[in-house]
């Protein structure tokens, strides 16, 4: 696959990136640390450059495991992104002081002197005015200190991401669940993001499990009718000898305006399979049939974080 520009950063990256949340275990299930390390090495060997992590994932375990995996890897072989602001299910702190401390802690766990991208994490859970006037300026200070290269924001509600893209100087936006088979609402925000030459990162091409072949996890926030229709669609695709997960991954990487899509795993065989799927041509007839089946729930979203940020 062709390399794509990550906005105004000057970085050219592969359309698939490694989401390192799974390295932390937790809702993603038990993780074998040796497998997790092998997954990181395999991703790099297969051409993946960007690895995205956060102190929130596995309560810092994902960063620690990733640090072990990268210990003997030359620093110029990967592009590393982490985050500040979210530290637990209900633990959010977007102050400048906490952001600075968080970066220092992440650098120690990751075993590096700098990250390429430092992001405000799940901004909808914070006060957007504080993130605008305190968090983002603190992240720019961290860039000036040489501990990061670029600044980004991440979150679910496109309203919050768009507001911060207008009000602040950031280099990237990371949106999840909004460019997948059941939800392409990210397309509505692309012109605004592109006008500022922002690097657009898509995450959760399987809609956090809605489009899994094995079914949606119990913790998923989607309404019951969406879960039921996605499960029925997975059965429909299986009956035709294919995989809904495969189709979802292939679909998610097709838009050249989206620099890269994060796909999370800590299992080498799963990563290898995902990369193989990405290289195969998409079944256009099956894609059309699936899009028709999912049309009743297309672009239905839900509220996360503070209501005023949605």
N, C-alpha and C positions, 0 to 999 in steps of 0.2 A: 504493500500500500504506500501511497505517496506521503511525504512529510507535509505537515501543515504549519503555518505560522501561528504562534501563540500571541496574537495581537501585536502590540507595540513593544513587546519584550525583546524582540530580535531572535527569540528561540524558535527553532524549527523542530517539531516533534511528531512522533508516530500517532496515528489516529486512535490507538489504544494505549491507555495508561493503567498502571497497577494501583488499585485502591487497596491500601494496606490495612483497612479496618479489620478485615478477617484475621490478621495476624494477632489481634488482641483477644480472640475468642469471644466470650460473652454470648450475645444473641446469635452469633454465627456458629456456635457449637464449640466443642473442645478442639484445641489446636495442638498438633504435634510440632514442637519447636524446630526440629530438624527438617520436617516437611516445609514449614514456613520459610526457613532459610533457603532451602532448595528452590522454593517458588520464586523468591526474589532473584536468585542467581539465574534461574531459567528465563525469567522475564527479560532480564538484561541481555542474555544470550540471544533471545528471539527478537531483539531490536527495540523493546520498550525502554523509554528513557525516563518518563515522569513517574514518580512514586509519590502518592499522596497519603498522608497520615495525620494523626491528631493525638494530643494527650488524652482526649476523651475516649479513644478506642481502647477497650480493655483496661480502662483506668491506668493508662500509661504503658501497659504491657506491649501494645503494638509498636510504639516507638522504641521500646527496649529491644524487642525481637528484631526489628528492622535495623537497629544499630549494630546488633551482632552480625546480621547478614551482610552489612555494608563495611564491616571492619577492615577487610583486606581488599576492597574494591576501589580502584582508582577513582578519585573524586570527580574526574571529568567524564566518567561513564554514565552518570545518572543526574537527573534533575529532581531535586527533593523539595517537597512542599509539606508544610505542617501548619498548625492553626493555633489561635488563642481565643479565649472567651468562653468555651464550653469545656467543662471538666467532669461532668456527671449528668445523670438523667435530669436532675433538678439543680445542678451546680453551674451557674453562669456568673461570670465576672468580667466586665469589659473596661475596667479602669486602666489607665495608662500604666500605673505601677504594676498591676497584675499581669498586663501584657508583657512588660519588660522581663518580669521574673519568669513568666511562662516560657519565653523564648530561651532564656538561659538554661532552664530545666530541660527543655527539649533538646537543645544542642548537646547537653551532657549525655542524655539518654541515647541520642542518635550517633554520638561520637564524631561530630563534625564541627568545624569552625563557623559554618554559615549554612543557611538553607537558601534555596533559590527563590522560593515563594513563601511568604508568611501571610496567612489569611485570618480574618475575623470570622469565627465559626458560628454558623446558625444564628445569623444576626437578628432574626425575627424574635428571638427570646430576650433581646436587649432593648435598651432605650436607644433608638436610632440617632437621636441628637447626641447622646454621649458617644456612640460609635463614630459619628461624624466628627465631633470636636475633640475627642480624647483618644479613642482607640486607634483610628486610622493615623492621626498625627504621630502617635507613639510608634506605630509600625514604620512610618517613614523615618523616624529617628533611628530605629534599629537598622534600616537600610543604610543610612548615612554612616552608621558605626561599622558597617561591613559584615553584619551578622545575618543579613538577608539581601536579596537582590531586587525583589519585586513584591508588591503588595496586592492582596486580593480580598474579596468577600465571598462568603458562601451562605446558602440558605435555601429554604423551600419556597416561601412566597415570592413570586416574581416582583410583586409590588415593593417589597423591602429591598431587593437587589437593585431594582431600577432607581429607587430613591437614592440609595448610596452611590450608585454609578453617576447620578446627576450632581450630587452634592459634594462629592469627594474626588480626590485623584487616586484612582486605583488602576492596576494593570490587568487584572483578571476578575472574572465572575465565575463561580462554580455553582451550577444549578443542578438539583437532582429531582428525578421522577417527572421531569417536564419535557423530555424528548425520548419517548418510548412508544411502543405500539399503541398503548391506550391513552397516551397524553402527549401532545405535541405543542403545548401552550408556550414553550420556550420560543417558538417561531415568532410569536407576537412581540417579544422583547428584542429579537435579534437586530432589527434596524437601529434601535437606540444604542445597543451595545456596540454595534459595528461603527456607528457614527463617532464614537469615542475611541475606536480602534482597540477595544478590549479583547483580551484572549478569553475565549468562551470554552469552559470546561463542562462537559455533561457527565453526570454521575447517575448510577442506578439504572442501567438500561433494562434491567428486569423489574423495574418499579419496586425495588426492595423486596422482591419475592413474589409479587403478583403474577409475574410471567414465568415463574419457575415451573419446570416439568413436574416437580414433586409436590407442588401445592404452596399456598401462601402461609407464612408463619403466623402464629396466633396473635403476636403483638402488633401486627400490621394495622395502621390506622384507617385503612380504606373502609368504606361502607360495605355491608354484607353483600349487597347485590353486585358490586364490582368484583369482590372476591369470588362469588359464585360463577359469574360469567367468565372470568379469567380461567378458573379451574375447568370449566366446561370446554373452553377454547383449547386448553392444553390437551384435553382428551381428544378433541377433534383433530388436532395436529398429529398426535401420536397415532391415531387410527389411519393416518395417511403416510405413516412411515417416517415422520420427521419429528422435529423438536421445537416447541414454542420458544424455549430459551435460545436455541440457535437462531431462529428467525428474529427474535428481539435484539440479539447482539448484532446481527448483520444489518438490521434496520437502523440501529442507533449510530452507526459509524458512517452512514451514507452521505450525510450533509457536509459539504466542504466548508461551510461557514462555521461549523463547530470544530474547534481545533483538535480536541481529543475527548474520548469517553473513558471514564474510570470504570474498570471491571474488577471487582474484589474477589479474591480467593487466597487461600493459604495452602492449596493442594496442587502439587506440580502437574498431575495428570489433568486436572480440571483446567488449569491455565493453558496447557498444551492443546487441549480440545477447543477451548475458546478461541485461541489464536488460529487454529486450523479452520474453524467455522468462519472466522472473519475473512479468511482468504478465499473462501468458496463463493461462487456467484449466488445471489439471493434468488429464491424461487418466487418469481413475480406472481404467478397464478395463485400460489398458496398465500403469499402476502396479501393479495387482494381479498381472498376469501376470509382471512383472519381479520383484516380491517373492517370488513362488512359485519362480521360477528361481533366485534367490539364497538361498533358504531353507537349502540345505545348508551354506553358509558364513556364515550370519547371525551377527553378533556375535562372530566369531572375531577375537581381537586378538593382538598379539605383544609381546615384551619390548623396551623401549628404556631406555637409561640403566642405573643401578645396579639389580641384581636385587632388592635389598631395597625398592626404591621402586615395584615393580610388584605 
